[in-house]
Amino acid sequence: MKAVPKYFVVWIKIVLLVVLLLLSIPLNVEGREAHTFVPDWQVRWDVQGPAAVVSPAQVKNSPDWVNLKHQEEFSRPEDALSAWFRVALPENVWNYPALLLDEVEGRDVRVFVEEEPIFESHRKYMYTNHRLLLPVQRGDMGKTLYIWLETPMDSNGIKGSMSIGEYEDLRGNFIRRDLGDFVMGSTFLFIAIVMFFSCFFLPRQPRTTWLSLSLVICSYGILLITYSPFLYTFYEEYGRVWVTLFDMSLFILVPSLIFYFEKIYGPGPFGLIRYMKKFQLIYSAFCFAFLIVNQLNSNQFYNAYYLVSARILGLIMILQILLLVGTTITYAAKRNKDAYIFSVGFSLLAATALGDLLTFYVNNGNYHFFLWKWGVLGFIVSLIVMLGQKFIRSHEKVIKYSKKLELFNNELQRSEKMEIISELAASVAHEVRNPLQVTRGFMQLLGERSSPDQQEYLNLALNELDRASGIITDFLTFAKPELEQVAKINLSDELRHVTGILLPLANIGGGTIHLEVPKTIHILGNSSKLKQAMINLVKNSIEALDGEGTVKIWAYTDKGEAVIHVRDNGIGMDMQELSRLGEPYFSNKTKGTGLGLMVTFRIIEAMKGSIYFTSHKGIGTEVVISIPVAPPEEEMHSLQINDGDTE
């Protein structure tokens, strides 16, 4: 799953590329330039409902027309129910002329050239935004265009500019205007569907986070599609479905976003995010119920529903956005990496959404949101990047835990082997040592009465018995590594003693031993056992020199531990040999049994220390031993008293 978020980023890039390509389509295919301008509208407000027959002839000569050109702002009368707009069309300079009106708002819209109707729309749902493409005849140019609107209570009817040009050119512009939103929303919807089905292949723990993000992306996609005039223009008969989908997506989006936020950051300071989630779930459920009631009653409660689902919900969203921004800043201040990524995308969304919402309230609801979709794009990308980072970290944790588990299993197998060997060694050693001692005694007696020729063979037999006795001693030490007498010992003195014993052995082969150990390092342990372990290690290093070379021994303290290094520049070992160190009966020596290193491992382990080997073929071997340093005298005295009380 590590690569999944990358595919989502690729899809976002494809969306951006398509949108840019759409925006780059030239307005005029044939080279004719369209004329875009703000018309000199005249308006006439009606305080009565629509007549049985709506015709410009009824108002053509009315004295109530108001010229809007000389008004900086115009507002509808409070009791107005509908409005007439008219403007004189310019003279014809196009072969197949058409008109493109950017923003026309009304439930019922009728367009006339003089008294000839050219467009009519009747909407029984509460999406009143229109973008009109009106083909006209060449002979209609220069005449008067009339538009009748049954406008919502908070609308002024017509906003924006008018474009006049060739029909084919304006049609491309007309389609292109909203196609980018439709493509972007459809892509988000497709990504959300893929993510939803991917949930079935995820572990249980990340499944809820993945599902909440898919709901967020799905909601944003539906909002982008259903807020654009594209569907309402080409599939006007399904307008009620698009409006309902828009509201439902909004009700799902807000709690899903807060839930995802909680999954990323936790409950937040004082459980703030958790309380926000619970409140929003309840409020969204209430809005859902109100939506159903309003739909079943043919929008009789629309004003109350609009208050609850738009104005109040907008204020709640502003408050929640501010709280989430504050929480994001708090986590970013704590150097949370996810917070940095989230804060960039969320700040972009918050800035655009707040800009749209504040403008919406300043204009008393007479505003068409458009900034938020760019904030959505940046926010979705940041969410996907965050989720990708989370999957990468989870993947790294799995690898880390797998390695630890492998080491643990190897250690467990080694411990089980050592336990079996320990029990076997203890039982065999006790049974074999006594007969060996008796045999050695009788052979010594025979040696006193033997001839010189026989003495040579008897001495050889005694040496082999001594070697067998040494092996048995190693077995006993391995089987019972407990330290009988534990005391505070000076590490420098112990290692100098080991060096003094083994230096002649090194010199015989042309090697040398270099020792650097401070006299201030003290550890708790058994002097003879420590010497035995160090002799085994240093002796192995000397034998690995195979002639001239150096064995370097040094020590220091680090984080409450005495760290001892033994390094040689001998023949070294490969990875396979290195991994088998400490196994019984594994040795690089011709007559080696592997018991020496086994005993060394058990002694270091009994002293609560650790041992680690590194080696490279032809370069040398280094062993690092860590043993806890002895506590100060006051703590030593306290430990001795406590041990006495325990006994």
C-alpha positions as CSV (number, residue, x, y, z in Angstrom):
1,M,0.0,0.0,0.0
2,K,3.0,2.3,0.2
3,A,2.6,3.4,-3.4
4,V,-1.2,3.9,-3.3
5,P,-1.0,7.7,-2.3
6,K,1.3,8.3,-5.3
7,Y,-1.4,7.2,-7.7
8,F,-3.8,9.7,-6.1
9,V,-1.3,12.5,-6.6
10,V,-1.0,11.5,-10.3
11,W,-4.8,11.7,-10.7
12,I,-4.7,15.2,-9.2
13,K,-2.0,16.2,-11.7
14,I,-4.1,14.8,-14.5
15,V,-7.1,16.9,-13.3
16,L,-4.9,20.0,-13.3
17,L,-3.6,19.2,-16.7
18,V,-7.1,18.7,-18.1
19,V,-8.3,22.0,-16.6
20,L,-5.3,23.9,-17.9
21,L,-5.9,22.4,-21.4
22,L,-9.5,23.4,-21.2
23,L,-8.6,26.9,-20.2
24,S,-6.1,27.1,-23.0
25,I,-8.7,26.4,-25.7
26,P,-8.9,29.6,-27.8
27,L,-12.2,31.5,-27.6
28,N,-12.5,31.9,-31.4
29,V,-11.8,28.9,-33.6
30,E,-12.2,30.9,-36.8
31,G,-10.3,34.0,-35.6
32,R,-13.4,36.2,-35.0
33,E,-13.2,38.0,-31.7
34,A,-16.2,38.0,-29.4
35,H,-17.3,41.3,-27.8
36,T,-17.6,41.1,-24.0
37,F,-19.1,44.1,-22.1
38,V,-21.3,45.1,-19.2
39,P,-24.7,45.9,-20.7
40,D,-26.5,49.2,-19.9
41,W,-29.4,47.3,-18.4
42,Q,-32.8,48.8,-17.6
43,V,-34.8,47.1,-14.9
44,R,-38.4,47.1,-13.9
45,W,-39.4,45.4,-10.6
46,D,-42.9,43.9,-10.3
47,V,-44.6,43.6,-6.9
48,Q,-47.3,41.3,-8.3
49,G,-47.1,37.7,-9.3
50,P,-46.6,36.7,-12.9
51,A,-49.4,37.2,-15.3
52,A,-51.0,34.3,-17.1
53,V,-49.1,35.4,-20.2
54,V,-45.7,37.0,-19.9
55,S,-44.9,39.3,-22.8
56,P,-42.7,42.4,-23.3
57,A,-45.7,44.1,-24.8
58,Q,-47.1,44.4,-21.2
59,V,-44.2,46.5,-20.0
60,K,-42.6,47.9,-23.1
61,N,-44.0,51.4,-22.7
62,S,-44.1,51.4,-18.9
63,P,-42.7,54.5,-17.2
64,D,-41.2,52.4,-14.3
65,W,-38.0,51.4,-16.1
66,V,-34.9,52.4,-14.2
67,N,-31.6,52.9,-16.0
68,L,-28.9,51.0,-14.0
69,K,-25.9,52.6,-15.7
70,H,-26.1,55.7,-13.5
71,Q,-26.5,53.8,-10.3
72,E,-23.4,52.6,-8.4
73,E,-25.5,49.9,-6.7
74,F,-29.0,48.8,-7.2
75,S,-31.1,46.7,-4.9
76,R,-34.5,45.2,-5.4
77,P,-37.5,46.5,-3.5
78,E,-38.5,44.4,-0.5
79,D,-41.9,43.5,-1.9
80,A,-40.6,42.7,-5.5
81,L,-41.5,39.3,-6.8
82,S,-40.2,39.4,-10.3
83,A,-38.2,41.7,-12.6
84,W,-37.9,42.7,-16.3
85,F,-34.4,43.5,-17.7
86,R,-33.9,45.0,-21.2
87,V,-30.9,46.2,-23.2
88,A,-30.4,47.2,-26.8
89,L,-28.3,44.7,-28.8
90,P,-25.4,46.1,-30.9
91,E,-25.6,46.1,-34.7
92,N,-24.7,42.8,-36.3
93,V,-21.1,42.0,-37.4
94,W,-21.3,38.2,-37.1
95,N,-22.7,35.5,-39.4
96,Y,-24.3,33.3,-36.8
97,P,-24.5,35.6,-33.7
98,A,-25.2,34.4,-30.1
99,L,-25.4,35.9,-26.7
100,L,-23.6,34.5,-23.6
101,L,-24.8,35.8,-20.2
102,D,-22.5,34.8,-17.3
103,E,-24.9,35.0,-14.3
104,V,-28.6,35.1,-14.4
105,E,-30.5,34.2,-11.2
106,G,-34.2,33.1,-11.2
107,R,-36.5,30.2,-10.7
108,D,-38.4,31.1,-13.9
109,V,-36.4,32.7,-16.7
110,R,-37.9,33.9,-20.1
111,V,-35.9,35.7,-22.8
112,F,-37.4,37.7,-25.7
113,V,-36.0,39.6,-28.7
114,E,-38.7,42.3,-29.0
115,E,-41.8,40.1,-28.4
116,E,-40.3,36.9,-29.9
117,P,-39.5,34.3,-27.2
118,I,-36.1,32.6,-27.6
119,F,-35.5,30.9,-24.2
120,E,-37.6,29.6,-21.3
121,S,-36.8,27.8,-18.1
122,H,-39.0,26.8,-15.2
123,R,-37.3,25.3,-12.1
124,K,-39.2,23.8,-9.2
125,Y,-36.1,23.5,-7.1
126,M,-34.0,25.9,-5.2
127,Y,-31.0,26.2,-7.6
128,T,-31.6,29.4,-9.4
129,N,-28.2,30.1,-11.1
130,H,-28.2,30.1,-14.9
131,R,-25.5,30.6,-17.5
132,L,-27.4,31.3,-20.7
133,L,-26.2,30.7,-24.3
134,L,-28.8,32.3,-26.6
135,P,-28.5,31.9,-30.4
136,V,-30.2,34.8,-32.3
137,Q,-30.8,35.7,-35.9
138,R,-28.7,38.2,-37.8
139,G,-31.8,40.3,-38.2
140,D,-32.3,40.4,-34.4
141,M,-29.2,42.4,-33.9
142,G,-29.9,46.0,-33.1
143,K,-33.2,45.1,-31.5
144,T,-34.1,45.1,-27.8
145,L,-33.4,42.0,-25.6
146,Y,-36.0,41.4,-22.8
147,I,-35.4,39.1,-19.9
148,W,-38.1,38.3,-17.3
149,L,-37.1,36.7,-14.0
150,E,-39.0,35.4,-11.0
151,T,-36.1,36.0,-8.7
152,P,-35.3,34.7,-5.2
153,M,-35.9,37.1,-2.3
154,D,-32.1,37.7,-1.9
155,S,-31.2,38.1,-5.5
156,N,-30.8,41.1,-7.8
157,G,-31.4,39.1,-10.9
158,I,-28.6,39.6,-13.4
159,K,-24.9,40.0,-12.7
160,G,-21.7,39.9,-14.6
161,S,-21.0,40.6,-18.3
162,M,-22.5,39.7,-21.6
163,S,-20.6,38.3,-24.6
164,I,-21.7,38.6,-28.2
165,G,-20.0,36.6,-30.9
166,E,-20.2,33.7,-33.3
167,Y,-22.3,30.9,-31.9
168,E,-19.8,28.1,-32.4
169,D,-17.1,30.2,-30.6
170,L,-19.3,31.1,-27.7
171,R,-20.6,27.5,-27.4
172,G,-17.0,26.3,-26.8
173,N,-16.6,29.0,-24.2
174,F,-19.9,28.1,-22.6
175,I,-19.0,24.5,-22.2
176,R,-15.5,25.2,-21.1
177,R,-16.6,27.5,-18.3
178,D,-18.0,24.7,-16.1
179,L,-16.3,21.7,-17.6
180,G,-13.2,22.1,-15.4
181,D,-15.3,21.9,-12.2
182,F,-17.1,18.9,-13.6
183,V,-13.9,17.1,-14.5
184,M,-12.2,17.9,-11.2
185,G,-15.3,16.8,-9.2
186,S,-15.6,13.6,-11.2
187,T,-12.0,12.8,-10.6
188,F,-12.4,13.3,-6.9
189,L,-15.4,11.1,-7.0
190,F,-13.5,8.4,-8.9
191,I,-10.6,8.6,-6.4
192,A,-13.1,8.3,-3.5
193,I,-14.7,5.2,-5.0
194,V,-11.3,3.5,-5.5
195,M,-10.3,4.4,-1.9
196,F,-13.6,3.0,-0.6
197,F,-13.1,-0.4,-2.2
198,S,-9.4,-0.4,-1.1
199,C,-10.7,-0.3,2.5
200,F,-11.6,-4.0,2.3
201,F,-7.9,-4.8,1.7
202,L,-6.5,-2.8,4.6
203,P,-5.9,-3.8,8.2
204,R,-8.6,-2.8,10.7
205,Q,-6.7,0.0,12.4
206,P,-6.1,2.3,9.3
207,R,-9.4,1.4,7.7
208,T,-11.4,4.0,9.6
209,T,-8.9,6.8,8.6
210,W,-8.9,5.7,5.0
211,L,-12.8,5.5,5.0
212,S,-13.1,9.0,6.5
213,L,-10.7,10.5,3.9
214,S,-12.6,8.7,1.1
215,L,-15.9,10.3,2.4
216,V,-14.2,13.8,2.5
217,I,-12.9,13.4,-1.0
218,C,-16.3,12.0,-2.3
219,S,-18.2,14.9,-0.6
220,Y,-15.9,17.5,-2.2
221,G,-16.3,15.8,-5.6
222,I,-20.1,15.9,-5.4
223,L,-20.1,19.5,-4.2
224,L,-17.9,20.5,-7.1
225,I,-20.2,18.8,-9.6
226,T,-23.5,19.8,-8.2
227,Y,-22.6,23.4,-7.4
228,S,-21.6,24.1,-11.0
229,P,-24.3,25.2,-13.4
230,F,-23.1,22.5,-15.8
231,L,-25.6,19.8,-14.7
232,Y,-28.5,22.2,-14.3
233,T,-27.9,23.6,-17.8
234,F,-27.7,20.3,-19.7
235,Y,-29.8,18.1,-17.3
236,E,-32.2,20.6,-15.9
237,E,-35.0,18.0,-15.4
238,Y,-32.9,16.3,-12.7
239,G,-32.2,19.5,-10.9
240,R,-34.0,18.4,-7.7
241,V,-31.6,15.4,-7.5
242,W,-28.6,17.6,-7.9
243,V,-29.7,20.0,-5.2
244,T,-30.4,17.1,-2.8
245,L,-27.0,15.6,-3.5
246,F,-25.3,18.9,-2.8
247,D,-27.0,19.3,0.6
248,M,-26.3,15.6,1.5
249,S,-22.7,15.9,0.6
250,L,-22.3,19.1,2.7
251,F,-23.9,17.3,5.7
252,I,-21.5,14.3,5.3
253,L,-18.4,16.5,4.6
254,V,-18.2,18.4,7.8
255,P,-18.3,15.5,10.3
256,S,-16.1,13.3,8.1
257,L,-13.5,16.1,8.0
258,I,-13.5,16.5,11.8
259,F,-13.4,12.7,12.2
260,Y,-10.4,12.5,9.9
261,F,-8.8,15.4,11.8
262,E,-9.3,13.4,15.0
263,K,-7.7,10.3,13.5
264,I,-4.6,12.3,12.6
265,Y,-4.2,14.4,15.7
266,G,-6.3,12.6,18.4
267,P,-9.0,14.2,20.5
268,G,-7.2,17.6,20.6
269,P,-6.6,19.9,23.6
270,F,-9.3,19.4,26.3
271,G,-11.0,16.9,23.9
272,L,-12.1,19.8,21.7
273,I,-12.0,17.9,18.4
274,R,-14.0,15.0,19.9
275,Y,-16.7,17.4,21.2
276,M,-16.8,19.1,17.8
277,K,-17.3,15.7,16.1
278,K,-20.1,14.7,18.4
279,F,-21.9,18.1,17.9
280,Q,-21.5,18.0,14.2
281,L,-22.8,14.4,13.9
282,I,-25.9,15.5,15.8
283,Y,-26.4,18.7,13.8
284,S,-25.9,16.9,10.4
285,A,-28.4,14.2,11.4
286,F,-30.9,17.0,12.3
287,C,-30.2,18.6,8.8
288,F,-30.8,15.3,7.1
289,A,-34.1,14.9,8.9
290,F,-35.1,18.4,8.0
291,L,-34.1,17.8,4.4
292,I,-36.4,14.7,4.2
293,V,-39.3,16.6,5.8
294,N,-38.9,19.5,3.4
295,Q,-38.7,17.3,0.3
296,L,-41.8,15.3,1.4
297,N,-43.7,18.6,1.8
298,S,-42.7,20.0,-1.6
299,N,-40.4,22.7,-0.2
300,Q,-43.0,24.2,2.0
301,F,-40.4,24.7,4.8
302,Y,-37.7,25.9,2.5
303,N,-37.1,29.2,4.3
304,A,-36.6,27.5,7.7
305,Y,-34.6,24.7,6.0
306,Y,-32.4,27.3,4.3
307,L,-31.8,29.0,7.6
308,V,-30.7,25.8,9.3
309,S,-28.7,24.2,6.4
310,A,-27.1,27.3,4.9
311,R,-26.9,30.3,7.2
312,I,-26.5,28.6,10.6
313,L,-24.4,25.8,9.2
314,G,-22.2,28.4,7.5
315,L,-21.6,30.1,10.8
316,I,-20.8,26.8,12.5
317,M,-18.4,26.0,9.7
318,I,-16.6,29.3,10.2
319,L,-16.2,28.7,13.9
320,Q,-15.0,25.1,13.3
321,I,-12.6,26.2,10.7
322,L,-11.1,28.7,13.1
323,L,-10.8,26.1,15.9
324,L,-9.2,23.6,13.6
325,V,-6.8,26.2,12.3
326,G,-5.8,27.0,15.9
327,T,-5.4,23.3,16.7
328,T,-3.2,22.8,13.6
329,I,-1.0,25.8,14.6
330,T,-0.7,24.3,18.1
331,Y,0.5,20.9,16.7
332,A,2.8,22.6,14.1
333,A,4.4,24.6,17.0
334,K,5.2,21.2,18.5
335,R,7.1,20.3,15.3
336,N,4.6,17.7,14.2
337,K,5.4,16.8,10.6
338,D,1.8,16.0,9.7
339,A,0.8,19.3,11.1
340,Y,3.1,21.1,8.7
341,I,1.6,19.3,5.7
342,F,-1.9,19.6,6.9
343,S,-1.5,23.3,7.9
344,V,-0.5,24.2,4.3
345,G,-3.5,22.6,2.6
346,F,-5.9,23.4,5.4
347,S,-4.8,27.1,5.5
348,L,-5.5,27.4,1.8
349,L,-8.9,25.8,2.2
350,A,-9.7,27.9,5.3
351,A,-8.6,31.1,3.6
352,T,-10.7,30.5,0.5
353,A,-13.7,29.1,2.4
354,L,-13.7,32.0,4.9
355,G,-13.4,34.4,2.0
356,D,-16.4,32.9,0.3
357,L,-18.5,32.7,3.5
358,L,-17.7,36.2,4.7
359,T,-18.5,37.6,1.3
360,F,-21.7,35.6,1.3
361,Y,-22.8,37.1,4.6
362,V,-21.7,40.6,3.7
363,N,-23.8,40.4,0.5
364,N,-26.8,39.0,2.5
365,G,-26.6,35.7,0.7
366,N,-26.4,37.3,-2.8
367,Y,-23.1,35.7,-3.7
368,H,-21.9,32.7,-5.9
369,F,-19.1,30.8,-4.2
370,F,-16.1,30.2,-6.4
371,L,-12.9,30.5,-4.3
372,W,-13.4,27.4,-2.3
373,K,-12.8,24.9,-5.1
374,W,-9.2,25.9,-5.4
375,G,-8.8,25.6,-1.6
376,V,-10.4,22.1,-1.9
377,L,-7.8,21.1,-4.5
378,G,-4.9,22.1,-2.3
379,F,-6.5,20.6,0.8
380,I,-7.2,17.2,-0.9
381,V,-3.6,17.0,-2.1
382,S,-2.4,17.7,1.5
383,L,-4.7,15.1,2.9
384,I,-3.4,12.5,0.4
385,V,0.2,13.4,1.2
386,M,-0.5,13.1,4.9
387,L,-2.1,9.7,4.4
388,G,0.8,8.6,2.2
389,Q,3.3,9.7,4.9
390,K,1.3,7.8,7.5
391,F,1.5,4.6,5.3
392,I,5.2,5.1,4.8
393,R,5.8,5.4,8.5
394,S,3.6,2.3,9.1
395,H,5.5,0.4,6.5
396,E,8.8,1.4,8.1
397,K,7.5,0.3,11.5
398,V,6.4,-3.1,10.1
399,I,9.9,-3.6,8.7
400,K,11.5,-2.5,12.0
401,Y,9.3,-4.8,14.0
402,S,9.9,-7.6,11.6
403,K,13.7,-7.3,12.1
404,K,13.2,-7.1,15.8
405,L,11.0,-10.2,15.7
406,E,13.6,-12.1,13.6
407,L,16.3,-11.2,16.1
408,F,14.0,-12.2,19.0
409,N,13.3,-15.5,17.3
410,N,17.0,-16.1,16.7
411,E,17.7,-15.3,20.3
412,L,14.9,-17.5,21.5
413,Q,16.2,-20.4,19.5
414,R,19.7,-19.8,20.8
415,S,18.4,-19.7,24.4
416,E,16.5,-22.9,23.9
417,K,19.7,-24.6,22.5
418,M,21.8,-23.2,25.3
419,E,19.3,-24.4,27.9
420,I,19.4,-27.9,26.5
421,I,23.1,-28.0,26.2
422,S,23.4,-26.5,29.8
423,E,21.4,-29.3,31.3
424,L,23.2,-32.0,29.2
425,A,26.6,-30.4,30.0
426,A,25.9,-30.3,33.8
427,S,24.8,-33.9,34.0
428,V,27.7,-35.2,31.8
429,A,30.4,-33.1,33.5
430,H,29.5,-34.2,37.0
431,E,29.5,-37.9,35.9
432,V,32.7,-37.7,33.9
433,R,34.9,-35.5,36.1
434,N,35.3,-38.0,39.0
435,P,36.4,-41.0,36.8
436,L,38.9,-38.7,35.0
437,Q,40.4,-37.6,38.3
438,V,40.7,-41.2,39.5
439,T,42.3,-42.2,36.2
440,R,44.8,-39.4,36.3
441,G,45.8,-40.4,39.8
442,F,46.5,-44.0,38.9
443,M,48.4,-42.8,35.8
444,Q,50.6,-40.6,38.0
445,L,51.4,-43.6,40.2
446,L,52.2,-45.7,37.1
447,G,54.5,-42.9,35.9
448,E,56.6,-43.1,39.0
449,R,57.3,-46.8,38.4
450,S,57.6,-46.7,34.6
451,S,60.7,-46.7,32.4
452,P,61.8,-43.6,30.6
453,D,60.3,-44.9,27.3
454,Q,57.0,-45.4,28.9
455,Q,57.1,-42.0,30.7
456,E,56.7,-40.1,27.4
457,Y,53.5,-41.9,26.6
458,L,52.2,-41.5,30.1
459,N,52.9,-37.7,30.0
460,L,51.0,-37.5,26.7
461,A,48.0,-39.3,28.2
462,L,48.1,-37.0,31.3
463,N,48.1,-33.9,29.0
464,E,45.1,-35.2,27.2
465,L,43.3,-35.9,30.5
466,D,44.1,-32.4,31.5
467,R,42.6,-31.1,28.2
468,A,39.5,-33.2,28.8
469,S,39.3,-31.8,32.3
470,G,39.5,-28.3,30.9
471,I,36.7,-29.0,28.5
472,I,34.6,-30.3,31.3
473,T,35.4,-27.2,33.3
474,D,34.1,-25.1,30.4
475,F,31.0,-27.1,30.2
476,L,30.4,-26.5,33.9
477,T,31.0,-22.8,33.6
478,F,28.6,-22.7,30.6
479,A,26.0,-24.7,32.4
480,K,26.3,-22.6,35.6
481,P,27.5,-19.1,34.8
482,E,26.3,-17.6,38.0
483,L,28.9,-15.5,39.8
484,E,29.6,-16.9,43.3
485,Q,31.5,-13.8,44.5
486,V,30.5,-10.4,43.2
487,A,32.8,-7.5,44.1
488,K,33.8,-4.1,42.8
489,I,36.7,-4.6,40.6
490,N,39.0,-2.2,38.7
491,L,38.7,-2.8,35.0
492,S,42.2,-1.5,34.3
493,D,43.9,-3.9,36.7
494,E,41.9,-6.9,35.3
495,L,42.8,-6.2,31.7
496,R,46.4,-5.5,32.5
497,H,46.6,-8.9,34.2
498,V,45.0,-10.5,31.1
499,T,47.5,-8.7,28.8
500,G,50.5,-9.8,31.0
501,I,49.4,-13.4,30.6
502,L,48.8,-13.4,26.9
503,L,51.6,-11.0,25.8
504,P,54.2,-13.8,25.5
505,L,51.8,-15.8,23.3
506,A,51.4,-12.8,21.0
507,N,55.1,-12.1,20.9
508,I,55.9,-15.7,19.9
509,G,54.0,-15.2,16.6
510,G,55.4,-11.7,16.0
511,G,52.3,-9.9,17.2
512,T,51.8,-7.3,20.0
513,I,49.1,-6.2,22.4
514,H,48.3,-2.5,22.9
515,L,46.3,-1.6,26.0
516,E,44.6,1.8,26.8
517,V,42.2,1.6,29.8
518,P,41.7,4.4,32.4
519,K,42.2,3.4,36.0
520,T,39.0,5.1,37.1
521,I,36.6,2.5,35.6
522,H,35.0,0.1,38.1
523,I,32.5,-2.7,37.5
524,L,30.6,-5.2,39.6
525,G,31.6,-8.8,38.8
526,N,33.7,-11.8,39.5
527,S,37.4,-11.3,38.9
528,S,38.3,-14.8,37.8
529,K,35.2,-15.1,35.5
530,L,36.0,-11.8,33.9
531,K,39.6,-12.8,33.3
532,Q,38.4,-16.1,31.8
533,A,36.1,-14.3,29.4
534,M,38.7,-11.7,28.4
535,I,41.4,-14.4,28.0
536,N,39.2,-16.3,25.6
537,L,38.5,-13.1,23.5
538,V,42.1,-11.8,23.4
539,K,43.5,-15.3,22.7
540,N,41.1,-15.7,19.7
541,S,42.3,-12.3,18.4
542,I,46.0,-13.3,18.8
543,E,45.4,-16.6,17.0
544,A,43.6,-14.7,14.2
545,L,46.7,-12.6,13.6
546,D,48.4,-15.5,11.9
547,G,51.8,-13.9,12.4
548,E,52.6,-10.2,12.8
549,G,49.8,-7.9,13.8
550,T,48.3,-5.9,16.6
551,V,45.6,-6.6,19.2
552,K,44.3,-3.3,20.5
553,I,42.3,-3.2,23.8
554,W,40.7,0.0,25.0
555,A,37.8,1.0,27.3
556,Y,35.7,4.0,28.3
557,T,32.4,4.8,30.0
558,D,29.2,5.7,28.2
559,K,25.8,6.2,29.6
560,G,26.5,4.3,32.8
561,E,28.2,1.4,31.1
562,A,31.9,0.4,30.8
563,V,32.5,-0.2,27.1
564,I,35.5,-2.5,26.2
565,H,36.8,-2.9,22.7
566,V,39.1,-5.7,21.5
567,R,40.2,-5.2,17.9
568,D,42.7,-7.1,15.7
569,N,43.9,-6.8,12.2
570,G,43.8,-10.5,11.5
571,I,42.2,-12.7,8.9
572,G,38.6,-11.7,9.8
573,M,35.4,-13.5,9.2
574,D,32.5,-13.4,6.6
575,M,28.9,-12.8,7.5
576,Q,28.1,-16.5,7.7
577,E,30.9,-17.2,10.1
578,L,30.0,-14.1,12.1
579,S,26.4,-15.2,12.5
580,R,27.4,-18.6,14.0
581,L,29.7,-17.2,16.7
582,G,28.7,-18.7,20.1
583,E,27.1,-21.8,18.7
584,P,28.3,-25.1,20.2
585,Y,31.0,-26.9,18.3
586,F,31.5,-24.1,15.8
587,S,35.1,-22.9,15.5
588,N,37.6,-21.7,12.9
589,K,40.4,-23.5,14.7
590,T,41.5,-27.0,13.8
591,K,41.1,-28.4,17.3
592,G,38.6,-25.8,18.5
593,T,35.3,-26.9,20.1
594,G,33.6,-23.5,20.2
595,L,33.1,-23.8,24.0
596,G,35.4,-20.9,24.8
597,L,33.1,-18.3,23.1
598,M,30.0,-20.0,24.5
599,V,31.4,-19.6,28.0
600,T,32.4,-16.0,27.3
601,F,28.8,-15.2,26.2
602,R,27.4,-16.7,29.3
603,I,29.8,-14.9,31.6
604,I,29.1,-11.5,30.1
605,E,25.4,-12.3,30.2
606,A,25.7,-13.2,33.9
607,M,27.4,-9.8,34.6
608,K,24.3,-8.1,32.9
609,G,26.4,-7.1,30.0
610,S,26.2,-7.4,26.2
611,I,28.7,-8.5,23.6
612,Y,28.7,-7.6,19.9
613,F,31.0,-8.7,17.0
614,T,31.9,-6.9,13.7
615,S,34.3,-8.4,11.2
616,H,35.4,-8.1,7.6
617,K,37.3,-10.8,5.7
618,G,41.0,-9.9,5.4
619,I,40.6,-6.7,7.5
620,G,40.1,-7.9,11.0
621,T,37.6,-8.4,13.8
622,E,36.3,-6.1,16.6
623,V,34.3,-7.2,19.7
624,V,32.5,-4.6,21.8
625,I,31.5,-5.5,25.4
626,S,29.3,-3.3,27.5
627,I,29.0,-3.9,31.3
628,P,27.2,-1.7,33.8
629,V,29.6,0.4,35.9
630,A,29.7,0.0,39.6
631,P,27.6,2.4,41.6
632,P,29.2,4.9,44.1
633,E,30.2,3.7,47.5
634,E,27.1,5.0,49.2
635,E,24.8,3.0,46.8
636,M,27.0,0.0,47.2
637,H,26.6,0.1,51.0
638,S,22.9,0.5,50.6
639,L,22.7,-2.5,48.2
640,Q,24.7,-4.6,50.7
641,I,22.3,-3.7,53.5
642,N,19.3,-4.5,51.4
643,D,20.8,-7.9,50.3
644,G,21.4,-8.7,54.0
645,D,17.8,-7.9,54.9
646,T,16.5,-10.0,52.1
647,E,18.6,-13.0,53.2
